[in-house]
Each structure stands twice: as C-alpha cells, then as structure tokens.
Amino acid sequence: EVKYYMAHLCKGVVKRYELPGCNGLNFVLTKSLGGGGLSTLNTDRQGKTYAQMLLSYELDVPSN
C-alpha cells in the first residue's frame, strides 16, 4: 500500500524492514530522489519530508 500511496514520487521498488523491539518499520523507496544529494533537482534532496507524508497515511489495523 505504501507503494501506491507514494507512487507519484517512487519510481522503483518499495522495501519494508521491520525493527524488532520498537514496533517500528523502515521503508526504503528506490528511485525516488532523482539521483539524490547534489545531483537531483528535487528540493528535498534526502527525502526527509517523505516520512511526514507517511505519517498522514491512514491504514486499517485488524482487531486481532
């Protein structure tokens, strides 16, 4: 679902990594920074605002 939510930014694969012990997830969106760092024309060169976008994403959590 993250892939579809971020489709306008991510042109590659979305990989999810679980972070045991803190109930966290790490998402890696490949091909989403236009080269990254100094080679991109994107104003958010490291993609830090992408995390804020994901925080606004509403998801359904099963009751069990």
N, C-alpha and C positions, 0 to 999 in steps of 0.2 A: 504494500500500500504506500510506503514511503516513496517508492519509485514513481508511482503515478502522481503523488502529491507534489513531487519536486521535478516532474518531467520537463517543465519549462526551463529548468536550469541544468539538469543532469542528462548528459548525452551518452553516458556509459552504464556500467553495472553498479548496482547498489549492494554493498556487502554489510551484513549486520554481525556485530560481535557482542556477545553477552559478557557483562562484567560481574562475575560472581562475587558475592559478599556485600555488594552495594545496590543490588537490584537495578543496575543501570544497563544501558545499551549504547554502543558506539556504532554509528553509521558512517560508512565511507562511500562517498558518491564520486565515482571515477568520471573523468572527462567533464567536470563541472566548473572548472575555474578558468577555462580558456588559456591554459598554459601555466597559470599560477604565478605568484610573485611579481617579478618585474616584466614578464612577457605578456601579461594579459591587459586588456583594455577595461576589464571589469573594475569598478570602484572598490569592491570588496575582494581584494587580492587573495586573502587567505580563506574566504568563505565563512567568516565568523558570524555573519548575520543569518546564515542558513540554520544555525541552531535555534535562533529566535523564531524563525519561520516554523520549525518543527514543534516548538513549544505551543504554538497556536493551533496545531493539528488536533482535532478531536477524534478519539478512537473508541471503539466499543470494547469493553472488558467483560469477558464471560464471568458469570456469577460463581462458577465452581472452581 
